[in-house]
Amino acid sequence: MRGGTKADMPNRRQIGMVHGLGMLFILVGGFGMLARLGMTSGLPGWIIAKLVIWVFVGSAASWVYRGAGVARGFLLALPFVAALAAFFALYKPF
């Protein structure tokens, strides 16, 4: 939560690689589920909104190193953003 530098976190690169692989698996799995649901032509608005949220969550790992204020903001925002993504998936508002 305090941010950090490369000297403070020697495992920063490994953490970033695991985060990136996890994000890739989520993306591939999500599009696999869309194909299984038969949504292969065009993307509804709720899927585009979830992709924007996916990019926001994916960038969170790099933004937390910018400083303590940014890290706290992401820490507070991520649960709400995750709840918003779940809302889009369950209710498909647009």
N, C-alpha and C positions, 0 to 999 in steps of 0.2 A: 504494500500500500504506500510505501514511502518513495516509490520510484527506484532509481538505482543507476549504477554505471556498470560497464563491463568488468571493472575491477571488483566491484561489490558482489557480482554474481558470476562465478566462473562457469556455471552450467547454463548460462543464458541461451547459448546456441542450441544445446540439446533440447531445452524446453521449447524453444521456437520451432524446432523441427517436429517435435511431437505434436505441438499445437497445429502446425500446418498439415501434417498427415491426418490428424483428427478432423480438421475442417474439410480436407479433400474427401475423406470417407463420408462425411455428412452430406456433402454436395452430391457425390455419386449415388449415395443411397436415396437421397431425396428425389433426384431425377429418375432413379429406378422405380421408385414408388409411383411417380407420376406416369411413367410408361405403363406400369401395371394397372393403373386406373384408366388408361386409355386416353390420357391427355397429351397427345403427341403433336397436335397442330395448334399452335398459338398458346400463349400463357395468359390465364386469367389474372386480374389485378391483384388478387390475394397472393398469388405465387410471386409476382414481381415485388410486392411488399415484403414477403419473406426473404427474397434474395437480397434486398436492401438491408434488412435486419441481419442477415448472414454476413454481409460485408462489414457492417458495424461491429458485430461480435468478433469477427476475424481480425479486425484492426485493433481491437482492444488490447491484445497482447503487446503490440508495439507502442501504443499510446501510453501505457502505464509507466514506461521508462522516461517519459518526458518530465515528470515531476510529481510531487506528492498530491497537489491539488487535482491534477488530471486523473491520477490513480484513484483517488477517493470518489471523484465524479463517476468514473466508469464502474467502480464497485457498487455505488448506489443505483446507477442506471441499469446495469445488466439484468437484475431480476425483473424489473418492469418491462424491459425490452423482450426478455424471454417469455413473459406472460402475454405480451402483445403478439408475439409470433405464434404462441399456442392458440390464442383467440382467433387469429387469421386462419389457422389450420382447421380448427373445429367448426367455426361458424361461417367461414367463407363470405365475408360481408360484401365483397365486390369482385 
